[in-house]
Amino acid sequence: MNLTNEDFGRLFTTAVECERPGIRSFAHRLEPMPSSLDWDWIYWFDSYAALLLARQFVEDRDWVTETAWDEGCEEWVLVTNYEWESEVQDEEDSICEGCRAALEKGAGKGKVRGQDCV
């Protein structure tokens, strides 16, 4: 299967670029806890099938990933240093309250396409 960058962008519901120290603001919600917390990006998915397709897309481009379940918004997550290139402007209105709270504490900047992760 040959997924495009546009296809990847349609798979996730929310993406957050994490400022250093990485995904620490979200880590307490993730099961299992990723082996490293120094990831630049975290992507949320409303289905496991979408997560698998996205993970394959990113790993086909030689980026390392880890997956987990976010107990806060009950979605699958992919953590990686891969940055999705989008022509869509940031839309922080679609971020769930748990993610918004983490962002307000300095976790990073939302880059959203899709629906709420509530």
C-alpha positions in Angstrom: 0.0 0.0 0.0 1.3 3.5 -0.9 0.0 6.0 1.6 0.5 9.7 0.8 1.2 12.6 3.2 -2.4 13.7 2.7 -3.6 10.1 3.6 -1.6 10.3 6.8 -3.2 13.6 7.7 -6.6 12.2 7.4 -5.9 9.3 9.8 -5.3 11.2 13.0 -7.7 13.3 15.0 -5.2 15.5 16.8 -1.4 16.2 16.6 0.6 18.1 19.1 4.2 19.3 18.7 5.7 18.8 22.1 8.2 21.3 23.4 11.1 20.0 25.5 10.9 18.1 27.7 8.9 16.1 25.2 5.7 14.3 26.0 6.1 14.4 29.8 2.9 16.4 30.1 0.9 13.6 28.6 2.8 10.6 29.9 0.7 10.0 33.0 -2.3 9.2 30.7 -0.5 6.7 28.4 -0.6 3.0 28.8 1.9 1.5 28.3 4.3 4.3 29.1 6.6 4.9 26.2 10.2 3.8 26.8 11.3 7.4 26.1 9.5 10.7 26.8 11.7 12.8 24.5 9.5 12.6 21.5 8.7 15.7 19.4 5.2 14.7 18.2 2.2 12.9 19.5 -0.7 11.9 17.2 -4.1 10.7 18.4 -6.3 8.2 16.5 -9.9 7.1 17.0 -9.3 3.6 15.8 -6.6 1.0 16.0 -6.7 0.4 12.3 -5.9 4.1 11.6 -3.1 3.9 14.1 -1.6 0.9 12.3 -1.8 2.6 8.9 -0.2 5.7 10.3 2.6 3.8 12.1 3.4 2.0 8.9 3.5 5.3 7.0 5.9 6.9 9.5 8.1 3.8 9.8 8.3 3.4 6.0 10.0 6.8 6.1 12.6 5.5 8.6 11.2 7.3 11.6 11.0 5.5 15.0 7.6 5.3 16.7 5.9 4.0 19.8 2.2 3.4 20.4 0.1 3.6 23.5 -3.5 4.1 24.7 -4.4 7.6 26.1 -6.7 6.9 29.0 -7.5 10.7 29.2 -9.3 11.0 25.9 -9.6 7.2 25.2 -7.8 7.2 21.9 -4.7 5.5 20.5 -1.6 7.5 20.3 1.6 7.4 18.2 4.7 9.2 19.5 7.5 10.0 17.1 9.8 12.7 15.9 8.1 12.7 12.5 6.5 16.0 11.7 3.5 15.9 9.4 3.6 18.6 6.7 0.2 20.3 6.4 -1.3 23.1 4.4 -4.1 23.2 7.0 -3.7 26.0 9.6 -3.5 25.1 13.3 -7.0 24.8 14.9 -6.7 24.5 18.6 -10.5 24.6 19.0 -10.7 20.9 18.3 -8.4 19.7 21.1 -10.0 17.9 24.0 -9.9 19.5 27.4 -7.2 17.1 28.8 -4.9 17.9 25.9 -5.8 21.6 26.2 -4.8 21.6 29.9 -1.5 20.0 29.1 -0.8 22.5 26.3 -1.6 25.4 28.7 1.0 24.0 31.1 3.6 24.3 28.2 3.5 20.9 26.6 3.6 22.2 23.1 1.4 23.5 20.3 -1.6 21.9 18.8 -1.8 21.0 15.1 -5.3 19.6 14.6 -7.2 18.2 11.7 -10.5 16.5 12.5 -12.7 16.1 15.5 -12.5 16.4 19.3 -10.6 13.7 21.2 -13.1 13.7 24.0 
